[in-house]
Amino acid sequence: MSDTRRRVKVYTLNEDRQWDDRGTGHVSSTFVERQKGISLLVRAESDGSILLESRISPNTAYQKQQDTLIVWSEAENYDLALSFQEKAGCDEIWEKICQVQGKDPAVEITQDPIDESEEERMEELPETSHLVDLPPCELAKLEELADLVTSVLSSPIRREKLALALMSDGYIKRLLQLFQACEDLDNREGLHHLHEIVRGVLFLNKAALFEVMFSDDCIMDVVGCLEYDPALVQPRRHRDFLTKTAKFKEVIPITDSELRQKIHQTYRVQYIQDIILPTPSVFEENFLSTLTSFIFFNKVEIVSMLQEDEKFLTEVFAQLTDEATEAGKRRELVNFFKEFCAFSQTLQPQNRDAFFKTLANLGILPALEIVMGMDDLQVRAAATDIFSYLVEFSPSMVREFVMQELQQTDDDVLLINVVIKQMICDSDPELGGAVQLMGLLRTLIDPENMLAPTNKTEKTEFLSFFYKYCMQVLTAPLLANTAEETCSEDSPEGSTKINPVCPDNFQTAQLLALILELLTFCVEHHTYHIKNYIMTKDLLRRVLMLMNSKHTFLALCALRFMRRIIGLKDEFYNRYIIKGNLFEPVINALLDNGTRYNLLNSAVIELFEFIKVEDIKTLIAHIVDNFYTALESIEYVQTFKGLKSKYEQERERQNQRLNRYRRDARALDDDEEMWFNEDEDDDDEGEPVVEKSRSEEDFPESYGKFIQAKKVSLSAGAANGSNGANGKPAVPPPSPASPNSSSAKSTLLPATPMAKTALVGLVDYPDDEDEEEEEEESPRKRPRLGT
């Protein structure tokens, strides 16, 4: 469909009383068979699917708002809205709705009863068969009118009737003129009645009344009426705040008078809802739903009008990035963009996409790079908020910008490095800004949002970029505060602390904790890059120096970092930990903690319990070999005894496995001589002895070769240096003192496929590299454990 008059967006009101966008399409009013009546039908412009199919019921109250909105309720808690692109399309559908209901299209709301049972309708009929009779708009009748307004709030039918009556004959404007008279006469009783009346009218929840009450010539009188709450001794001074304290700042002059009026109106209505009106109770939540919708659609309209004015936004960006712009002016420009981005959150997703793409095309990211590096704290804080909107909207857009930026600028002024430095240099003692920036960095380096099928190389390219150009900036404070010589001169004499961290003030500790949290995230989500960085920089050793910090939360962060590494069960990491003896600072911290039962104690024990349960053999052997003497006295948990038990079981298993290939030297010689004699007997008899029990087909094909090779080897050994039958140099016999003898394999398993392994052992025994390497790799054989 190309008819833009019928182009609409469909909204539904969620449980939080916020409008959710359901999609964009084209609306028509047509007879639908299954609905058995004329219905509103909206088909999506993208694929033609049905977004909305709603029968125009004679009993449904429809409201027409702001010339381009139609709002109605289909159930007690199910509100719908159609937002038209053009006023003509809204008028056309409104006329169709009024035609079906038999109403005059000139009205802004249909007044049919809603949510009423037949019995309730019959009870209300004598009072609602005609419009509510309003008392004359006079001072003497204000109390009567206040009672009337208060009494109808419990009845949907009477609310509808009262709203229609108030919209006729300019009653609201005449009522507000009475307010001016009461205020001039200082008539407190009348002012209190007017407060009840205006508050009750707002709770009627009718957009047509809001249009009148929030117009330029009425809204300040409405605010004035709400100042005189009977529960207060003295009236509030809301009008003074709105007219004198709150100043409308135009960073760039707005020439569109309609836009200017809409901004003023939205700010004041928002003030009424948030400041003046009390928080609604559970029973009053729905009374102001239309007021929320009024503000919502106003914000949508403001953002759309500003976005369409490219000349305005271009001028704002030009002044924001101009070095000649004064500091005060730049602060106002940044605050404008912050509020502008906040308003954009009310847009439906597709419009929000277009909004941020417009900002990106105009250069929002280079502008943020400039202002985030400025000394003005307010400017930096506002720029951080804007940056958070952009990262939340599209991390990929920010990543793409910083990688392109690398080709045009130095490493120091890269946007991500500016963000990292901003986090590191946060002057707030509580590091509120640093925490926010750390969350944004984590979003940017999170592989989970780098999986867009349109750019499969994004993850690899960006992580390579980040670890090459940005990681050293992030870890600089950590490395600086864990240098070997740090504060060594200031260490107290006789201190048991090793490499004390300095400075060890609270703010520095908080910053290091944030950096460690980000690095822990990297360990969990980045495999190759963070592993390479940890190995290259010996990062875990530096991190574990923080176990000496007087701030327990920092020591726990360091321990958590190591726990994540061990949790990966990666042998590269395990060998790195063993080689560097990196359990020592953890065990020292456990021993220094003494008998205190606290979080540090539990976290360390959980680390060793994990190693025991997961049976990480290399780490278990290292811990028992080197630290069991210090840990065996800890008996309130069975963790360390369990580690020792695991260690001994594994050592026993290894010994049993090795004993299968090792025999006493004397027994070995006897066995070989016996076998040799049996072989000769077999030759004399002309057939193998084993044929008595098995057929020849049951033996491996290599059996004959194995026996022949064994004879050759034994004969060569007996010759003591003479050449064997095959003409090759003979191998000297194994020394009786040697603990290894591969011939044992042949003795135990003469007719198995292990024959080739045995052959290798016999021929190449003195340099049995395979078994030597096996012994070197197995830490169980280290004679380091004291018994």
C-alpha positions in Angstrom: 0.0 0.0 0.0 1.3 3.4 -0.9 -1.4 5.4 0.8 0.4 7.2 3.6 -2.9 8.5 5.1 -3.6 5.0 6.3 -0.1 4.4 7.7 -0.2 3.8 11.5 1.7 2.5 14.4 0.0 0.1 16.8 0.6 0.5 20.6 -0.5 -1.5 23.6 -0.3 -0.4 27.2 1.8 -2.7 29.3 1.6 -3.6 33.0 3.9 -0.7 33.9 1.6 1.7 32.2 4.1 2.3 29.4 3.2 2.1 25.7 4.8 -0.8 23.7 5.2 -0.5 20.0 3.6 -3.5 18.2 4.6 -2.5 14.6 3.9 -0.3 11.7 1.3 -1.0 9.0 -1.7 0.2 7.1 -5.2 0.4 8.7 -8.6 -0.3 7.1 -12.1 -0.6 8.3 -13.8 -3.5 6.7 -16.3 -6.3 7.5 -14.6 -9.3 9.0 -16.6 -12.6 8.9 -15.2 -14.1 12.1 -15.6 -10.9 14.0 -19.2 -10.6 12.6 -18.9 -6.9 12.1 -17.0 -3.9 10.9 -13.5 -4.1 12.3 -10.3 -2.2 12.4 -7.7 -4.2 10.5 -4.0 -3.3 10.5 -1.6 -5.2 8.2 2.2 -5.0 8.7 3.9 -3.0 5.9 6.9 -5.4 6.1 5.2 -8.8 5.4 1.5 -8.1 5.3 0.8 -10.0 8.6 -2.1 -8.9 10.7 -1.0 -6.6 13.6 -4.5 -5.8 14.8 -8.0 -7.1 14.2 -10.4 -5.3 16.4 -14.2 -5.2 16.0 -15.7 -1.7 16.4 -18.1 -2.4 19.3 -21.0 -0.1 20.0 -20.2 -0.2 23.7 -16.5 0.7 23.4 -15.4 4.2 24.3 -13.0 5.5 21.7 -10.9 8.7 22.2 -9.4 10.9 19.6 -6.3 12.7 20.8 -4.0 15.3 19.3 -5.5 14.9 15.8 -3.4 11.8 15.0 -4.2 9.4 17.8 -7.2 7.0 18.5 -7.1 5.3 21.9 -9.5 2.7 23.3 -9.8 -0.2 25.8 -10.8 -3.7 24.8 -10.6 -5.2 28.3 -10.1 -4.0 31.8 -6.3 -3.9 31.5 -5.8 -3.9 27.7 -5.5 -0.5 26.1 -4.8 0.1 22.5 -3.7 3.1 20.4 -3.3 3.9 16.7 -0.8 6.6 15.9 -1.5 7.9 12.4 1.2 9.4 10.1 -1.3 12.0 8.8 -4.3 13.8 10.3 -6.4 13.0 7.2 -6.1 9.3 7.8 -7.0 9.6 11.5 -10.1 11.7 10.6 -11.2 9.1 8.0 -11.0 6.1 10.5 -12.6 8.3 13.2 -15.6 9.0 11.0 -16.0 5.3 10.3 -15.9 4.5 14.0 -18.5 7.2 14.7 -20.6 5.9 11.8 -20.7 2.4 13.3 -21.6 3.7 16.7 -24.0 6.3 15.4 -22.1 9.3 16.8 -21.2 12.7 15.6 -17.6 12.8 14.2 -17.2 16.2 15.8 -16.9 14.7 19.3 -13.5 13.7 20.6 -14.8 10.8 22.6 -17.6 8.3 22.4 -19.7 8.1 25.6 -21.0 4.6 25.6 -20.8 2.7 28.9 -17.8 0.5 29.6 -17.2 -2.4 31.9 -20.7 -2.4 33.3 -23.1 -5.3 33.9 -26.7 -5.1 32.9 -27.8 -4.7 36.5 -25.4 -1.8 37.1 -26.6 -0.2 33.9 -30.2 -0.4 35.0 -29.3 1.2 38.4 -27.5 4.0 36.7 -30.1 4.6 34.0 -32.2 7.3 35.8 -29.1 9.3 36.4 -27.3 8.8 33.1 -30.0 8.9 30.6 -28.9 12.4 29.9 -25.8 14.5 30.5 -24.9 15.3 34.1 -26.4 18.6 35.1 -23.6 20.9 36.2 -24.3 23.6 38.8 -23.8 27.1 37.6 -20.1 28.2 37.5 -20.3 30.5 40.5 -18.4 30.9 43.7 -21.4 29.8 45.8 -21.7 26.5 43.9 -18.1 25.4 44.1 -18.7 23.1 47.1 -21.6 21.4 45.2 -19.4 20.9 42.1 -16.6 19.5 44.2 -19.0 16.9 45.7 -20.3 16.0 42.3 -16.8 15.5 40.8 -15.7 13.4 43.8 -18.9 11.2 43.7 -18.6 10.2 40.0 -15.1 8.8 40.2 -16.3 5.3 41.2 -18.6 5.0 38.3 -17.3 4.7 34.7 -20.6 5.7 33.2 -20.9 8.9 35.3 -17.3 9.7 34.6 -18.0 9.7 30.9 -21.1 11.8 31.3 -19.4 14.3 33.5 -16.5 14.6 31.1 -18.9 15.3 28.2 -20.7 18.0 30.3 -17.4 19.7 31.3 -16.3 19.9 27.6 -19.4 21.8 26.6 -19.8 25.6 26.7 -16.2 26.3 27.8 -17.0 25.2 31.4 -13.3 24.5 32.3 -12.2 28.0 31.2 -15.0 29.7 33.2 -14.0 27.5 36.2 -10.4 28.7 36.0 -11.6 32.3 35.9 -13.2 31.7 39.2 -9.8 30.6 40.5 -8.4 33.9 39.7 -11.2 35.6 41.5 -10.8 33.4 44.6 -7.1 34.1 44.7 -7.6 37.8 44.4 -10.2 37.7 47.2 -7.9 35.3 49.2 -11.0 33.0 49.5 -9.3 29.9 51.0 -12.5 27.9 51.2 -13.2 28.4 47.5 -9.5 27.7 46.6 -9.7 24.4 48.5 -12.8 23.4 46.6 -11.1 24.3 43.3 -8.2 22.0 44.3 -10.6 19.1 44.7 -12.4 19.9 41.5 -9.3 20.2 39.3 -7.8 17.1 40.9 -11.0 15.1 40.2 -11.2 16.4 36.6 -7.6 15.1 36.0 -8.7 11.7 37.4 -11.5 11.6 34.8 -8.6 10.5 32.6 -9.9 12.1 29.4 -7.5 13.4 26.7 -10.0 16.0 25.4 -10.1 17.6 28.9 -6.3 17.5 29.0 -6.1 19.4 25.7 -8.1 22.3 27.2 -6.5 22.2 30.7 -2.9 22.0 29.4 -3.2 24.7 26.8 -1.0 27.8 27.1 -3.7 30.0 28.5 -5.0 27.5 31.1 -2.1 25.3 32.4 -0.7 27.8 34.9 -4.2 28.3 36.4 -4.5 24.5 36.7 -1.1 24.4 38.5 -2.4 27.3 40.7 -5.5 25.3 41.7 -3.4 22.3 42.7 -1.3 24.5 45.0 -4.1 24.9 47.5 -4.3 21.4 49.0 -6.6 21.5 52.0 -4.2 19.2 53.8 -1.5 21.9 53.8 -1.3 24.9 56.1 0.4 27.0 53.4 0.0 26.6 49.7 2.9 25.3 47.6 4.6 27.7 45.2 4.7 25.6 42.1 4.0 28.5 39.7 7.0 30.4 41.1 9.2 27.5 40.4 7.9 27.0 36.8 8.1 30.7 35.9 11.1 31.9 37.8 13.3 29.0 38.8 12.9 26.7 35.9 14.4 28.4 32.9 14.0 27.3 29.3 17.4 27.2 27.7 17.8 27.3 23.9 21.3 26.1 23.1 20.4 26.9 19.5 17.3 29.2 18.8 14.2 27.2 18.0 12.3 28.9 15.2 9.4 26.5 15.1 6.8 28.0 17.4 4.8 24.7 17.5 7.9 22.8 18.7 8.6 25.4 21.3 5.1 25.3 22.6 5.1 21.5 22.7 8.4 21.5 24.8 6.9 23.9 27.3 3.7 22.0 27.6 5.5 18.6 28.0 7.8 19.9 30.8 4.9 21.4 32.7 2.6 18.4 32.4 5.5 16.1 33.5 6.0 18.4 36.5 2.3 18.1 37.4 2.4 14.3 37.2 5.7 13.8 39.0 5.7 16.7 41.6 2.3 18.0 42.2 0.0 15.0 42.0 0.4 12.5 44.8 1.6 9.0 44.0 -1.6 7.1 43.0 -2.7 4.2 45.1 -3.4 0.7 43.8 -7.0 1.7 43.1 -6.0 4.9 41.3 -3.3 3.6 39.0 -5.5 3.6 36.0 -6.9 7.1 36.7 -3.9 8.8 35.1 -3.1 6.4 32.3 -4.2 8.9 29.7 -2.0 11.5 31.3 1.0 9.2 30.9 0.0 8.6 27.3 -0.3 12.4 26.7 3.3 12.9 27.9 4.6 9.9 26.0 3.2 11.0 22.6 4.3 14.6 23.2 7.9 13.3 23.7 7.6 11.3 20.5 6.5 14.3 18.6 9.3 16.5 20.0 12.0 14.0 19.0 10.6 13.6 15.6 10.4 17.3 14.9 13.9 17.9 16.1 15.3 15.0 14.1 13.7 16.2 11.0 15.3 19.6 11.4 18.7 18.7 10.1 19.9 22.4 10.1 19.3 22.6 13.8 21.2 19.4 14.7 24.1 20.3 12.3 24.5 23.6 14.1 24.4 22.0 17.5 27.2 19.6 16.5 29.3 22.4 14.9 29.2 24.4 18.1 29.8 21.3 20.3 33.1 20.5 18.6 34.3 24.0 18.0 37.3 24.8 20.2 36.2 28.4 20.4 32.9 27.5 22.1 32.8 28.8 25.7 32.8 26.2 28.5 29.3 27.2 29.7 27.8 27.0 26.2 29.4 23.6 25.6 27.9 22.4 28.9 24.5 23.4 27.8 25.0 21.7 24.4 26.0 18.4 26.0 23.1 18.6 28.5 20.7 19.2 25.6 22.0 16.0 23.8 21.7 14.1 27.0 18.0 15.1 27.4 17.5 14.5 23.7 18.7 11.0 23.9 16.6 10.4 27.0 13.5 11.5 25.1 14.4 9.1 22.3 13.8 6.2 24.6 10.1 6.8 24.1 10.4 6.1 20.4 9.4 2.8 18.9 12.4 0.6 17.9 12.5 1.4 14.2 12.3 5.2 14.9 14.9 4.9 17.6 17.2 3.2 15.1 16.7 6.0 12.7 17.3 8.6 15.4 20.7 7.1 16.5 21.8 6.6 12.9 21.1 10.3 12.3 23.3 11.2 15.3 26.0 8.8 14.1 26.0 10.4 10.6 26.2 13.8 12.2 29.3 12.8 14.2 28.2 12.1 17.7 31.0 9.7 18.5 33.9 12.0 17.5 32.1 14.8 19.4 31.9 12.6 22.5 35.6 11.8 22.2 36.4 15.4 22.5 34.1 16.3 25.4 34.9 13.2 27.5 38.5 14.3 27.6 37.6 17.7 29.0 38.2 18.9 32.6 34.6 19.9 33.3 33.1 17.2 35.5 29.5 18.0 34.5 30.4 17.8 30.8 32.1 14.5 31.3 29.2 13.1 33.3 26.7 14.1 30.7 28.9 12.8 27.9 29.1 9.4 29.7 25.3 9.2 29.9 25.1 9.9 26.1 27.8 7.3 25.4 25.8 4.8 27.5 22.7 5.4 25.3 24.8 4.7 22.2 26.4 1.5 23.6 23.0 0.2 24.7 21.5 1.0 21.3 24.3 -0.5 19.2 27.6 -1.8 20.5 28.6 -2.8 17.0 28.3 0.8 15.8 30.7 1.9 18.5 33.1 -0.9 17.8 33.1 -0.2 14.1 33.9 3.5 14.8 36.9 2.8 17.1 38.5 0.4 14.7 38.1 2.9 11.8 39.4 5.6 14.1 42.7 3.7 14.5 43.7 4.5 10.9 43.2 8.2 11.5 44.6 9.0 15.0 47.1 7.9 17.7 46.5 5.1 20.2 46.3 7.6 23.1 43.2 9.4 21.8 41.2 6.3 20.7 37.7 6.6 22.1 37.9 3.4 24.1 41.2 4.5 25.6 39.6 7.8 26.5 36.8 5.9 28.2 39.3 3.7 30.1 41.3 6.7 31.3 38.1 8.4 32.3 37.3 5.3 34.4 40.8 5.2 35.9 40.8 9.0 36.7 37.3 9.2 38.3 37.6 11.7 41.1 34.4 10.4 42.9 35.5 8.7 46.1 32.8 6.1 45.5 33.8 5.7 41.8 30.2 6.0 40.6 31.3 7.1 37.1 34.0 4.4 36.9 31.4 1.7 37.7 29.2 3.0 34.9 32.1 3.1 32.4 33.2 -0.4 33.4 29.8 -1.7 32.6 29.9 0.0 29.2 33.4 -1.5 28.5 32.1 -5.0 29.4 29.3 -4.6 26.9 31.7 -3.6 24.2 34.0 -6.6 24.7 31.2 -9.1 25.3 31.4 -11.7 22.5 27.7 -12.5 23.0 26.7 -9.3 21.2 29.4 -9.8 18.4 27.5 -12.7 16.8 25.7 -10.7 14.0 25.6 -12.9 10.9 26.2 -9.9 8.7 29.7 -9.4 10.2 31.2 -12.7 11.2 34.7 -11.3 11.6 33.7 -8.6 14.1 34.6 -10.7 17.1 38.1 -11.7 15.9 39.0 -8.2 14.6 37.7 -6.2 17.6 39.3 -8.4 20.2 42.6 -8.4 18.4 42.3 -4.6 18.3 41.4 -4.3 22.0 44.2 -6.5 23.3 46.8 -4.8 21.1 45.8 -1.1 21.7 43.7 -0.9 24.8 44.4 -3.7 27.3 47.7 -2.2 28.4 45.9 1.0 29.3 43.3 -0.9 31.3 45.9 -2.9 33.3 48.3 0.0 33.8 47.1 0.8 37.3 47.2 -2.9 38.3 50.7 -3.4 37.1 51.9 -0.1 38.6 50.5 -1.0 42.0 51.9 -4.6 42.0 55.5 -3.8 40.9 58.1 -5.8 42.8 59.7 -2.6 44.3 56.4 -1.0 45.2 56.7 0.4 48.7 59.4 -2.1 49.7 61.1 0.7 51.6 58.0 1.4 53.6 57.4 -2.2 54.7 57.4 -2.5 58.5 60.3 -4.4 59.9 59.5 -8.1 60.5 56.4 -8.0 58.4 55.2 -11.3 57.1 53.6 -9.6 54.1 55.3 -10.2 50.8 55.3 -7.4 48.2 52.9 -5.1 50.1 50.5 -3.2 47.8 51.0 0.6 47.9 49.2 2.9 47.8 46.6 0.8 49.6 44.0 3.5 50.1 40.3 2.7 49.7 39.8 4.5 46.3 42.8 2.8 44.7 41.6 -0.6 46.0 38.1 0.1 44.6 39.6 0.9 41.2 41.8 -2.2 41.2 38.7 -4.3 42.1 36.9 -2.9 39.1 39.8 -3.7 36.8 39.9 -7.2 38.2 36.2 -7.7 37.7 36.7 -6.8 34.0 39.7 -9.1 33.7 37.7 -11.9 35.3 35.0 -11.3 32.7 37.7 -11.6 30.0 38.9 -14.9 31.4 35.4 -16.3 31.2 34.5 -15.0 27.7 37.8 -14.6 25.8 39.9 -17.7 25.3 43.0 -17.1 23.2 43.6 -13.4 23.7 43.4 -13.2 27.5 45.4 -16.4 27.9 48.2 -15.0 25.7 48.1 -11.7 27.7 48.2 -13.5 31.1 51.2 -15.6 30.0 53.1 -12.7 28.4 52.7 -10.3 31.3 52.8 -12.9 34.1 49.5 -11.3 35.1 48.3 -13.8 37.6 51.4 -13.4 39.7 50.9 -9.7 39.8 47.2 -10.1 40.6 47.9 -12.5 43.5 50.2 -9.9 45.1 46.9 -8.2 46.0 46.1 -11.0 48.3 48.2 -9.0 50.8 45.9 -6.0 50.7 44.4 -4.8 53.9 41.1 -4.5 52.0 39.5 -8.0 52.1 37.2 -7.2 49.1 40.3 -6.6 46.9 41.9 -9.9 48.1 38.7 -11.7 47.2 38.7 -10.1 43.7 42.3 -11.4 43.2 41.2 -14.8 44.4 38.1 -14.8 42.2 40.4 -14.1 39.2 42.5 -17.2 40.0 39.4 -19.2 40.6 38.0 -18.4 37.2 41.3 -19.5 35.6 41.4 -22.8 37.5 37.7 -23.3 36.7 38.6 -23.5 33.0 40.6 -26.7 33.7 43.1 -25.7 31.0 46.4 -27.5 31.3 48.3 -24.5 29.9 47.0 -22.4 32.8 47.8 -25.3 35.2 51.4 -25.6 34.1 51.8 -21.8 34.3 50.5 -21.9 37.9 52.8 -24.8 38.9 55.8 -23.3 37.2 55.3 -20.0 39.0 54.4 -21.6 42.4 51.3 -19.3 42.3 49.5 -21.2 45.1 51.9 -19.8 47.6 50.3 -16.4 48.1 46.8 -18.0 48.4 48.0 -20.5 51.0 49.8 -17.7 52.9 46.6 -15.7 52.9 44.7 -18.7 54.3 47.3 -19.2 57.0 47.5 -15.5 57.9 43.7 -15.5 58.2 44.1 -18.0 61.1 41.0 -19.4 62.7 38.7 -16.7 61.6 35.7 -18.1 59.8 35.0 -15.4 57.1 34.4 -15.0 53.4 38.1 -15.2 52.6 38.5 -18.5 54.5 35.5 -20.0 52.7 36.6 -18.7 49.3 40.1 -20.3 49.6 38.7 -23.6 50.8 36.2 -23.6 48.0 39.0 -23.2 45.5 40.8 -26.3 46.8 37.5 -28.2 47.1 36.9 -27.5 43.4 40.4 -28.9 42.5 39.6 -32.0 44.6 36.2 -32.6 43.2 37.2 -32.1 39.6 40.3 -34.2 40.2 42.8 -31.9 38.5 45.7 -34.3 38.9 48.6 -31.9 38.1 47.4 -29.3 40.6 46.7 -31.9 43.3 50.2 -33.3 43.0 51.7 -29.9 43.1 49.7 -28.8 46.2 50.4 -32.0 48.1 54.1 -32.1 47.2 54.8 -28.6 48.2 52.2 -27.4 50.7 50.6 -30.4 52.5 52.9 -30.1 55.5 51.5 -26.6 56.1 47.9 -27.6 55.4 47.6 -30.9 57.2 46.7 -29.3 60.5 43.5 -27.9 59.0 41.0 -30.5 60.0 37.7 -28.6 60.4 37.1 -29.5 56.7 38.2 -32.6 54.9 39.3 -30.8 51.8 43.1 -31.1 52.3 42.9 -34.7 53.6 40.9 -35.4 50.5 43.6 -33.9 48.3 46.2 -36.1 50.0 44.0 -39.2 49.5 43.5 -38.3 45.8 47.2 -37.9 45.5 48.1 -41.2 47.1 45.5 -43.1 45.0 46.9 -41.6 41.8 50.5 -42.5 42.9 49.5 -46.1 43.7 47.7 -46.4 40.4 50.8 -45.1 38.6 53.1 -47.5 40.5 50.8 -50.4 39.6 50.9 -49.4 35.9 54.7 -49.1 35.9 55.2 -52.4 37.8 53.7 -54.2 34.9 56.8 -53.2 32.9 59.4 -53.5 35.8 60.6 -56.8 37.3 63.5 -57.8 39.5 66.7 -58.1 37.4 67.4 -61.7 38.6 63.9 -62.9 37.9 64.1 -61.2 34.5 67.2 -63.2 33.6 65.7 -66.5 34.7 62.5 -65.8 32.8 64.4 -65.0 29.6 66.6 -68.1 30.0 63.5 -70.2 30.5 61.8 -68.7 27.5 65.0 -69.3 25.4 65.1 -72.9 26.5 61.4 -73.4 25.7 62.0 -71.9 22.2 64.8 -74.5 21.6 62.6 -77.3 22.7 59.9 -76.1 20.4 62.4 -76.1 17.5 63.4 -79.7 18.3 59.9 -80.9 18.4 59.1 -79.2 15.1 56.0 -77.3 16.3 55.2 -74.7 19.0 53.9 -75.9 22.3 51.1 -73.4 22.3 49.4 -75.2 19.4 48.2 -77.8 21.9 45.8 -75.2 23.2 45.2 -72.9 20.4 45.1 -73.1 16.6 47.6 -71.1 14.6 44.9 -68.9 13.2 44.1 -67.5 16.7 47.6 -65.8 17.0 48.4 -62.4 15.7 50.3 -62.4 12.4 53.2 -60.6 14.0 53.8 -63.4 16.6 56.4 -65.3 14.5 58.2 -62.1 13.8 58.2 -61.3 17.5 59.7 -64.7 18.5 62.4 -64.5 15.8 63.3 -61.0 16.8 63.6 -62.0 20.4 65.9 -64.9 19.6 68.1 -62.6 17.6 68.2 -60.1 20.4 69.0 -62.7 23.1 71.7 -64.3 21.0 73.2 -61.0 20.4 73.3 -60.3 24.1 75.1 -63.6 24.8 77.7 -62.8 22.2 78.6 -59.7 24.2 79.4 -57.4 21.3 79.6 -59.9 18.4 77.4 -59.4 15.3 74.0 -61.1 15.3 72.6 -63.3 12.7 71.2 -60.4 10.8 74.5 -58.7 10.4 73.7 -55.6 12.4 75.6 -54.5 15.5 74.5 -56.2 18.6 73.0 -54.2 21.5 74.6 -54.6 24.9 72.6 -56.4 27.6 70.7 -54.4 30.1 72.4 -53.7 33.4 71.1 -55.6 36.4 71.1 -52.4 38.4 68.6 -50.7 36.0 65.1 -50.3 37.4 63.6 -50.6 34.0 63.4 -53.6 31.7 61.2 -53.7 28.7 61.8 -57.4 28.4 59.3 -57.8 31.2 56.6 -56.9 28.8 57.6 -59.9 26.6 57.6 -62.2 29.5 54.2 -61.3 30.7 52.5 -60.8 27.4 54.2 -63.1 24.8 51.3 -63.5 22.4 49.6 -60.2 22.4 49.7 -57.2 20.1 52.1 -55.5 22.6 54.9 -57.5 20.9 56.0 -54.4 18.9 56.3 -52.3 22.1 58.4 -55.1 23.7 60.6 -55.3 20.6 61.4 -51.6 20.9 62.2 -52.0 24.5 64.7 -54.8 23.8 66.4 -53.2 20.9 66.6 -49.6 22.3 66.7 -50.2 26.0 69.6 -47.9 27.2 67.9 -44.8 25.6 64.3 -45.6 26.3 63.1 -42.1 25.6 59.4 -43.0 25.7 59.5 -44.1 29.3 61.9 -41.3 30.4 59.5 -38.7 28.9 56.6 -40.4 30.7 58.4 -40.2 34.0 59.4 -36.6 33.5 55.8 -35.6 32.7 54.3 -37.4 35.7 54.7 -35.2 38.8 53.7 -38.1 40.9 57.3 -39.5 40.8 58.8 -36.4 42.3 60.5 -37.4 45.6 59.5 -34.1 47.2 56.7 -35.1 49.6 58.1 -35.6 53.1 56.7 -38.6 55.0 
